[in-house]
């Protein structure tokens, strides 16, 4: 059995997502399992080099996780022909220049969402990557969550019949930072730094809706900044200039209507931080990050509206849990393995930079809808629009 390395330039690993989900739980987890076994029996072994702006943090992370290579010099890393894949998990407003430089040196590229802060620059990167002939990808991790994978299994089996509607609730209470430290970085709440929940979450909702239910055809969005003052990582107060709550309604192909509320100001009264209910003519399902429950048509209870008597139903008791029937690995790791296999073997890959551009497009149109207080059509997107 032969083993070959793939050098991965990992930029932005000092941040929460870059460190936890991508370095530790994906790339290093692949190394710890002995690499990625390919179809010919050989093994592909990731060999990361950590990139960031803070040398002390990089050295600490490298030492803690036994990573041999790190540097603050991105250009030097890009100049090394042995490192053929560039990954970016930086702040959104720093990503475009680095990804373009990676493409210019012939690196394959894989990056977090949103690809960039605006549609025009995202399409430009997608077009550059295609023209350069490099392989490219965008993180679309929620498709690989156990709950949504079970939901996809139900859809593919025809369980719902005709799907009528989709209703989602996402979010939790993020502390303001004065009495307790915030669970999210302060830049998330500053528009000038690329923050905002519409920019963040509408990129997720685009690929979830497109890939599970049908392409998004139109959007109606209402945003809000519910908490105008927060405290940063140093305990200093700052003005929250970005939206922290969004109420989105989406018209999908086939007449399906999806409604998803997203907020960092919701106190959770549901089983998981994300819940997606799908109602169909033949049955319904409620999927979370890990769990999924169903109620078929034949066992749907028959409630009647009568507020003058106590409710006789325990509605949750009439739902059945969908079994795992398989082992579900970390969703980020699953997608990393798919992309590495795509690079090594040319296997199909549905998550290129154009898919990332669709997410940025929906975020931009959601913001436009909010500010103009109207429905906005979502036109089909092609690379030619990035010319």
C-alpha positions as CSV (number, residue, x, y, z in Angstrom):
1,X,0.0,0.0,0.0
2,X,1.5,3.3,-1.1
3,X,1.1,6.6,0.7
4,X,1.5,10.0,-0.8
5,X,1.3,13.4,0.8
6,X,-0.8,16.4,-0.1
7,X,0.6,19.7,1.2
8,X,-2.2,21.9,2.4
9,X,-1.7,25.6,3.1
10,X,-4.2,26.4,5.9
11,X,-4.8,30.1,6.3
12,X,-6.9,31.4,9.2
13,X,-6.4,28.6,11.7
14,X,-6.2,31.0,14.6
15,X,-9.9,31.6,14.3
16,X,-12.6,29.4,15.9
17,X,-13.8,27.6,12.7
18,X,-10.4,27.3,11.1
19,X,-8.9,25.7,14.2
20,X,-11.7,23.5,15.6
21,X,-13.7,22.3,12.6
22,X,-11.1,22.4,9.8
23,X,-7.7,21.8,11.4
24,X,-8.4,19.6,14.4
25,X,-11.7,17.8,13.5
26,X,-11.0,17.5,9.8
27,X,-7.4,17.6,8.5
28,X,-5.7,16.3,11.7
29,X,-8.5,13.8,12.2
30,X,-7.8,12.4,8.7
31,X,-4.1,12.1,9.6
32,X,-5.0,10.3,12.9
33,X,-7.1,7.8,11.1
34,X,-4.1,6.9,8.8
35,X,-5.0,9.1,5.9
36,X,-7.6,9.0,3.2
37,X,-7.8,5.6,1.5
38,X,-8.4,6.0,-2.3
39,X,-10.1,3.6,-4.7
40,X,-6.8,2.1,-5.9
41,X,-5.9,1.1,-2.3
42,X,-3.3,3.9,-1.9
43,X,-3.5,6.5,0.9
44,X,-3.5,10.2,0.7
45,X,-2.0,11.9,3.7
46,X,-2.6,15.6,4.5
47,X,0.5,17.6,5.4
48,X,-0.7,21.0,6.7
49,X,1.3,24.2,7.0
50,X,-0.5,26.7,9.3
51,X,-0.8,30.4,8.1
52,X,-1.9,33.4,10.1
53,X,-1.0,36.9,11.2
54,X,-0.1,36.1,14.9
55,X,3.1,34.1,15.2
56,X,2.7,33.4,18.9
57,X,-0.8,31.9,18.3
58,X,0.5,29.8,15.4
59,X,3.4,28.5,17.4
60,X,1.1,27.6,20.3
61,X,-1.4,25.8,18.0
62,X,1.4,23.9,16.1
63,X,2.9,22.8,19.4
64,X,-0.4,21.7,21.0
65,X,-1.4,19.7,17.9
66,X,2.0,18.4,16.8
67,X,2.0,20.2,13.5
68,X,5.5,20.6,12.2
69,X,5.1,23.6,9.9
70,X,3.7,27.1,10.3
71,X,4.5,30.6,9.0
72,X,3.1,34.1,8.9
73,X,4.5,34.5,5.3
74,X,1.7,33.5,2.9
75,X,3.6,34.4,-0.2
76,X,6.5,32.0,0.8
77,X,4.0,29.2,1.4
78,X,2.3,29.8,-1.9
79,X,5.7,29.6,-3.6
80,X,6.3,26.1,-2.4
81,X,5.4,23.7,-5.2
82,X,5.0,20.8,-2.7
83,X,2.0,22.5,-1.2
84,X,-0.7,22.1,-3.8
85,X,-3.9,22.9,-1.9
86,X,-4.8,26.3,-0.4
87,X,-7.5,26.5,2.3
88,X,-8.9,29.8,3.6
89,X,-10.8,30.4,6.8
90,X,-9.8,34.0,7.3
91,X,-12.2,36.9,7.9
92,X,-14.4,37.3,4.9
93,X,-13.0,40.7,3.9
94,X,-9.4,39.3,3.8
95,X,-10.2,36.3,1.6
96,X,-10.4,37.5,-2.0
97,X,-6.8,38.6,-2.4
98,X,-5.4,35.5,-0.8
99,X,-7.6,33.1,-2.9
100,X,-6.7,35.0,-6.0
101,X,-3.0,34.8,-5.2
102,X,-3.4,31.0,-4.6
103,X,-5.1,30.6,-8.0
104,X,-2.3,32.6,-9.7
105,X,0.3,30.1,-8.3
106,X,-1.7,27.1,-9.6
107,X,-3.0,25.9,-6.2
108,X,-6.3,24.1,-5.9
109,X,-8.5,26.2,-3.5
110,X,-11.0,25.3,-0.8
111,X,-12.5,28.0,1.4
112,X,-15.1,28.9,4.0
113,X,-18.2,30.8,3.2
114,X,-19.0,33.5,2.2
115,X,-16.3,33.3,-0.4
116,X,-16.0,37.1,-0.4
117,X,-18.2,40.0,0.8
118,X,-19.8,40.7,-2.6
119,X,-21.1,38.7,-5.6
120,X,-19.0,40.4,-8.2
121,X,-15.7,39.5,-6.6
122,X,-16.9,35.9,-5.8
123,X,-17.8,35.3,-9.4
124,X,-14.5,36.8,-10.5
125,X,-12.6,34.2,-8.3
126,X,-14.8,31.4,-9.7
127,X,-14.0,32.5,-13.2
128,X,-10.3,32.8,-12.5
129,X,-10.2,29.3,-10.9
130,X,-12.0,27.8,-13.9
131,X,-9.7,29.6,-16.4
132,X,-6.6,28.4,-14.4
133,X,-7.8,24.8,-14.5
134,X,-7.5,24.4,-10.7
135,X,-9.9,22.4,-8.6
136,X,-12.0,24.6,-6.3
137,X,-14.5,24.2,-3.5
138,X,-16.6,26.0,-1.0
139,X,-17.5,24.7,2.5
140,X,-21.2,23.7,2.6
141,X,-21.1,21.7,5.8
142,X,-24.7,21.6,6.9
143,X,-25.6,19.2,4.1
144,X,-23.5,16.6,5.9
145,X,-25.0,17.0,9.3
146,X,-26.6,13.7,10.5
147,X,-30.0,15.3,10.9
148,X,-30.0,16.7,7.3
149,X,-28.6,13.5,5.9
150,X,-31.5,11.6,7.4
151,X,-33.8,14.2,6.0
152,X,-32.3,13.8,2.5
153,X,-32.8,10.0,2.9
154,X,-36.5,10.7,3.5
155,X,-36.8,13.0,0.5
156,X,-35.1,10.5,-1.8
157,X,-37.4,7.7,-0.6
158,X,-40.5,9.7,-1.5
159,X,-41.6,9.8,2.1
160,X,-43.2,13.3,1.9
161,X,-45.0,12.9,-1.4
162,X,-45.4,16.4,-2.6
163,X,-43.5,18.8,-0.3
164,X,-45.6,21.7,0.6
165,X,-43.5,23.9,3.0
166,X,-40.3,24.2,4.9
167,X,-39.9,26.0,8.2
168,X,-36.6,26.6,10.0
169,X,-35.5,28.1,13.3
170,X,-31.8,28.8,13.8
171,X,-30.0,30.6,16.6
172,X,-29.3,31.0,20.3
173,X,-28.6,33.7,22.8
174,X,-25.1,35.2,22.2
175,X,-24.2,37.1,25.4
176,X,-23.5,40.8,24.9
177,X,-20.1,40.6,26.5
178,X,-20.5,42.7,29.6
179,X,-21.8,40.2,32.2
180,X,-20.6,37.1,30.4
181,X,-18.1,36.8,27.4
182,X,-19.8,36.5,24.0
183,X,-19.6,33.1,22.3
184,X,-19.0,34.7,18.9
185,X,-16.3,37.1,17.8
186,X,-17.1,40.8,17.9
187,X,-16.5,41.4,14.2
188,X,-19.7,39.4,13.5
189,X,-21.7,42.4,14.8
190,X,-19.8,45.1,12.8
191,X,-20.9,45.6,9.2
192,X,-17.7,47.4,8.3
193,X,-15.8,44.2,9.2
194,X,-18.0,41.9,7.1
195,X,-20.4,41.0,9.9
196,X,-24.1,40.4,9.8
197,X,-26.3,37.3,10.2
198,X,-27.9,37.7,6.7
199,X,-24.4,37.6,5.0
200,X,-23.5,34.7,7.3
201,X,-26.6,32.5,7.3
202,X,-28.3,33.1,3.9
203,X,-25.2,31.6,2.3
204,X,-26.0,28.4,4.3
205,X,-29.7,28.5,3.6
206,X,-29.0,28.8,-0.1
207,X,-27.2,25.5,-0.4
208,X,-29.5,23.7,2.0
209,X,-32.6,24.8,0.1
210,X,-31.1,24.3,-3.4
211,X,-29.7,20.9,-2.7
212,X,-32.6,19.4,-0.6
213,X,-35.8,21.0,-2.0
214,X,-35.3,23.0,-5.1
215,X,-33.6,26.1,-6.4
216,X,-34.5,29.4,-4.7
217,X,-36.5,31.6,-7.0
218,X,-37.4,34.6,-4.9
219,X,-36.7,36.0,-1.4
220,X,-38.4,38.3,1.0
221,X,-36.3,39.3,4.1
222,X,-36.7,41.5,7.1
223,X,-33.6,42.1,9.1
224,X,-32.9,43.8,12.5
225,X,-30.2,44.8,14.9
226,X,-31.9,43.9,18.1
227,X,-28.9,44.6,20.4
228,X,-27.2,47.8,19.4
229,X,-24.4,47.8,22.0
230,X,-22.0,44.9,22.7
231,X,-18.6,44.4,24.4
232,X,-15.6,43.1,22.5
233,X,-12.9,40.6,23.4
234,X,-11.0,43.2,25.5
235,X,-14.2,44.1,27.4
236,X,-14.6,47.4,25.5
237,X,-18.1,48.6,24.4
238,X,-18.8,49.0,20.7
239,X,-21.7,49.8,18.5
240,X,-23.3,46.8,16.7
241,X,-23.7,48.0,13.2
242,X,-24.6,44.7,11.5
243,X,-27.9,42.8,11.5
244,X,-28.2,40.2,14.2
245,X,-31.6,38.8,13.3
246,X,-33.3,37.9,10.0
247,X,-36.7,36.6,9.1
248,X,-36.5,35.1,5.6
249,X,-39.2,33.7,3.3
250,X,-38.1,31.9,0.1
251,X,-40.0,30.7,-2.9
252,X,-38.6,27.5,-4.3
253,X,-39.0,25.6,-7.5
254,X,-42.1,23.5,-7.5
255,X,-44.2,25.9,-5.5
256,X,-42.5,25.1,-2.2
257,X,-42.4,27.9,0.4
258,X,-39.6,28.0,2.9
259,X,-39.5,30.3,6.0
260,X,-36.3,30.4,8.1
261,X,-35.7,32.6,11.1
262,X,-32.1,33.3,12.0
263,X,-31.0,35.1,15.2
264,X,-28.3,35.5,17.7
265,X,-30.9,36.8,20.1
266,X,-33.1,33.7,20.4
267,X,-33.3,31.8,23.7
268,X,-33.7,28.2,22.7
269,X,-36.9,26.3,23.3
270,X,-36.4,23.4,21.0
271,X,-34.4,20.2,20.9
272,X,-31.4,21.6,19.0
273,X,-29.9,25.0,18.0
274,X,-31.2,24.4,14.4
275,X,-34.6,22.9,13.6
276,X,-36.1,22.4,10.1
277,X,-39.7,21.2,9.7
278,X,-40.8,19.8,6.3
279,X,-44.5,19.2,5.7
280,X,-45.6,17.1,2.8
281,X,-48.9,15.6,1.5
282,X,-47.9,12.1,2.8
283,X,-45.9,13.0,5.9
284,X,-43.8,15.5,7.9
285,X,-40.4,15.5,9.4
286,X,-38.5,17.7,11.9
287,X,-34.7,17.6,11.4
288,X,-32.1,19.1,13.7
289,X,-28.3,19.0,13.7
290,X,-28.2,15.3,14.6
291,X,-31.8,14.1,15.1
292,X,-34.7,13.6,12.7
293,X,-38.3,12.7,13.6
294,X,-41.2,11.9,11.3
295,X,-45.0,11.7,11.4
296,X,-46.6,9.9,8.4
297,X,-50.1,10.8,7.1
298,X,-51.6,7.5,8.4
299,X,-50.8,8.3,12.1
300,X,-51.3,12.0,12.1
301,X,-53.5,12.9,15.1
302,X,-56.8,14.7,14.8
303,X,-56.7,17.8,17.0
304,X,-59.6,20.3,17.1
305,X,-59.4,23.9,18.2
306,X,-61.0,24.4,21.7
307,X,-59.2,26.8,24.0
308,X,-61.8,26.3,26.7
309,X,-60.5,22.8,27.7
310,X,-57.0,21.5,28.6
311,X,-55.1,20.2,25.6
312,X,-55.6,16.4,25.5
313,X,-52.7,15.8,23.1
314,X,-49.0,15.2,23.8
315,X,-48.0,16.1,20.2
316,X,-44.4,15.1,20.5
317,X,-45.4,11.5,21.4
318,X,-46.8,11.1,17.9
319,X,-43.5,11.5,16.2
320,X,-41.0,8.6,15.4
321,X,-37.3,9.0,15.5
322,X,-35.4,8.2,12.3
323,X,-32.6,5.7,13.1
324,X,-29.0,6.4,12.2
325,X,-28.5,3.1,10.4
326,X,-24.9,4.2,9.8
327,X,-22.1,6.0,11.5
328,X,-22.2,9.8,10.8
329,X,-18.8,11.4,10.9
330,X,-18.1,15.1,11.4
331,X,-19.8,17.0,8.6
332,X,-16.8,19.2,7.9
333,X,-14.5,16.2,7.8
334,X,-16.9,14.4,5.4
335,X,-16.7,17.3,3.0
336,X,-12.9,17.6,3.3
337,X,-12.6,13.9,2.4
338,X,-14.9,14.4,-0.6
339,X,-12.8,17.4,-1.8
340,X,-9.5,15.6,-1.3
341,X,-10.9,12.6,-3.2
342,X,-12.0,15.0,-6.0
343,X,-8.5,16.3,-6.2
344,X,-6.8,12.9,-6.2
345,X,-9.3,10.9,-8.3
346,X,-11.4,13.4,-10.1
347,X,-14.6,12.2,-8.5
348,X,-17.7,14.4,-8.9
349,X,-17.8,17.5,-6.8
350,X,-20.9,19.7,-6.6
351,X,-19.6,22.5,-4.4
352,X,-17.4,24.7,-6.6
353,X,-16.9,28.4,-6.2
354,X,-20.0,29.1,-8.3
355,X,-22.1,27.4,-5.6
356,X,-20.5,29.7,-3.1
357,X,-21.4,32.7,-5.3
358,X,-25.0,31.6,-5.2
359,X,-24.9,32.0,-1.4
360,X,-23.4,35.5,-1.7
361,X,-26.1,36.3,-4.3
362,X,-28.9,35.3,-1.9
363,X,-27.4,37.3,0.9
364,X,-27.1,40.4,-1.2
365,X,-30.7,40.0,-2.4
366,X,-31.9,39.4,1.1
367,X,-30.3,42.7,2.2
368,X,-31.9,44.4,-0.8
369,X,-35.3,43.0,0.0
370,X,-35.0,44.2,3.6
371,X,-34.0,47.7,2.7
372,X,-36.5,48.0,-0.2
373,X,-39.3,46.2,1.8
374,X,-40.3,43.9,-1.1
375,X,-39.9,40.5,-2.7
376,X,-36.8,40.1,-4.9
377,X,-36.5,37.5,-7.7
378,X,-33.3,35.4,-7.6
379,X,-32.0,35.0,-11.2
380,X,-30.0,32.0,-12.4
381,X,-26.3,32.5,-11.9
382,X,-23.6,31.7,-14.4
383,X,-19.8,32.3,-14.6
384,X,-20.3,34.6,-17.6
385,X,-21.8,37.1,-15.2
386,X,-18.4,37.4,-13.5
387,X,-16.7,38.6,-16.7
